Amino acid sequence: MKESLFSEYVKGFMPKLQRLIELVNGKRGNKQTYLHKTMLRKEYSADQKWESASVNTQFVAADMVSMDSELPAKARDSVARATGILPKIGMKKILRETQINAINIMKAQGATATQIANKLSNDAIACAAGIDEKNEFNFLVGLSDGVVAVDDANNEGTALRVDFGYLAKNTFGVKVKDAVDKEAIHNVLSKADADGNSPTTMMLSLATYNGIRQTDWAKELVATYRGISYSSASALPVPSASMFDEAFSDEFNGINIIKVDRSIIVEKNGKRVSKKPWNDNRIIFLTSEEVGALVWGTLAEKTNPVSGVVYSSVDDYKLISKYSKNDPLQEFTSGQALVLPVIENVDQIYVLDKSQVQA
């Protein structure tokens, strides 16, 4: 590795990369939202391991005891743990000779230092955003499936599998495949209530949500809530999203609905494919919208920097670097992180899977 070919510009913007990314994102009218940044707390792991603890908690009533008697001992709640080593994720962007010459031409034609720096910073911003996209992909897969299993079709490098230990007893099916009825939802909530849990949020794909809105029971639910008389559900219109959400919340004790409609572009061998990481078959019920932690560790290169390479830390855990090589001449920008979205308290997570038929 050698010093950046444009070190006079790189050394100017790299220390301010965090702020530069915030400014760029603020100007984007179509900027992506990241659920993993709002539903996970950030947590540092000094030993570079992640852990998901789940406590199977049920509150039991105290006993009536007579004076001068010993208090009765109750069974202690069980604790289950899933653990593992934080994976490394990363990407790099390359300026080849053609792009390097294009920047040299900008300089020769009198482009300002700010214009050249903006051009050079694009790759650094893309690397930081690429880590966010991977975290969001893993988060949505992990929360909907309970398992992050990134196969080789979606991942450059070694395949990754992380199992958060979702409970089979908290997973329910439907009476008719792909048909989510009101009774199925009540079954899930009844089980949660029996466990002493009160789901406040239901997460599902936008496609599944729209499918539910078109069912007869959804039409009847909204009509009844609004006091509308009807002879048959087929004569009722499909309720709007706002009308359905309001009636649904009234029917199911104030549950909030989060609709997931997120596509993420993955690239392998130069080919880009758009994928939706949320499992369309699964509806997830949560007792809290904080579902775990974004666990991160310190990279080896962070504490052992390479001579000549210019570094910048973004969001604490992302390490962005710029350097060059010759034969052929190339300018590199890389982004890397030790980080994993970890789902916790899985004993309080309930699943309705519309691909499973259950009596």
ZAKETOR-857708 format. One record per residue (C-alpha): x, y, z. Coordinates in steps of 0.2 Angstrom, whole numbers, plus 5000, padded with zeros to 4 digits. Layout:
N
XYZ...
//
This chain:
359
500050005000500650184996500050355000498450414991498850494974497850644979498450654997498350844998496450834995496150675005497050735021495850885020494150795019494450625028494550695046492850785042492050625034490750605047490150775045490250765026489150605026487850695037487750845025487650735010486250625018485350785023485250845005484550684998482650694996482550504994483850455008483650275014482950245031483850115043482750025055484249945063484750125068483150155077482749985084484449935090485550025103487350035099488449925111490349905111491149735113492949735120493149545117492349555099490949435104489149455103487849385115485949375115485149335132483349275133482549255150480949145151480049255163478349225171477749315186476949205199475849265213476549275231475749165244474749215259475849155274475449165293476549265305478149185311478149075295479549055282479249135265479048995251480348985238479848995220480748925205482049035196481749085178482749005165484049095155484549045137486049125128486649135110488449185107489749205094491149305086490849465078490949455059491949575048491049665034491749775021491949835003493149934993493050054978494450074965494950224954495850154939496950244927495550314917494650384932496350454939496650544923494950614923495350694940497050754933496150834919494950924931496450994940497251054924495651134918495551244934494351144945494251204963494951104977493251084984492551014968494050884967493850844985491950814983492350694968493650604978492550584994491150494984491950324986492250355005490350395007489850244997490950135008490150195024488450185016488850005010489149955028487450025033486549935019487349765025486849805043485049835037485049675027485649575041484449655053482849635043483349455039483749415057482249495064481049415052481849235052482749235069484249175059485549275048486149155035486949245021487349125006488649144993487349214981487249374992488949384999490749394994491849285005491449155018489549125021488849185038487549095049486949165065485549095075484649195088483649055095481849095091480648985101479648855092478248875105478049055100477849025081476148995074475348955057473748985049472248875045472448905026474148935018474449115014472849175022473049275037471349285047470849375062470849215073472649185069473149355076472049325091472949155094474649235094474149375106473249245117474849145119475849305123474549355136474649185144476549215145476349375153476849475138475949615129476449645111476449825106477049815088476749705073478049705059477649635042478049665024477049795014476449655002475749545016474949705024474149755008473549575006472749575023471849745020470949655005470249515015468449505020468749515038469849675036468349755027467149695040468349755054468349935047466549935043466049885061467250005069466550145058464750095061464350055043462949935039463349805026462449645019464049555014465949595015466149574996465049734994466249835005467749934998469549895002469950005017471250135016472850105026472450235039470650175042471249995043472650035055471450135066470249985067471549865069472349955084470549965092470249775089472049725095472349825111473249975103474549875092475549985081475949915063477649935055477649895036479349845029479649885011481549885009482549834994484449814996485649804981486949664983488349644971489449484967490649464952490149634946488249594944487049694955485349614961483949704971483349594985482049614999482849545015481149535025480349365024478649405016477949245025478249305043477349425054478349475069477549535086478549635098478349695115479549835112480249925097482049915104482349735100484249715103485949795100487049835086488649755093490349815087492149785090493849865087494649815070496449765070496949895058496150025069497449995082498849945070498750075056499750055040501050185036500450305022498650255023497450395028496050335039494350405046493150335059491350355055489950305068491250235080491350065071491650105053493450125047493650215030495450215022496150285006497850224998498550184981499550044972500450034956500649914942499349954937499150124945497550124956496750224970495850124983494450174996493950035008492750025022492649895035491849855052491749715065489849735068488249625069486449675073485949555088484149515092483849495111482449445122481749315109480649245123479549395120479549385101478049295093477949245075476449205063477049115048475749115034476748985024476348855038474648775040474248735058472648665065
//
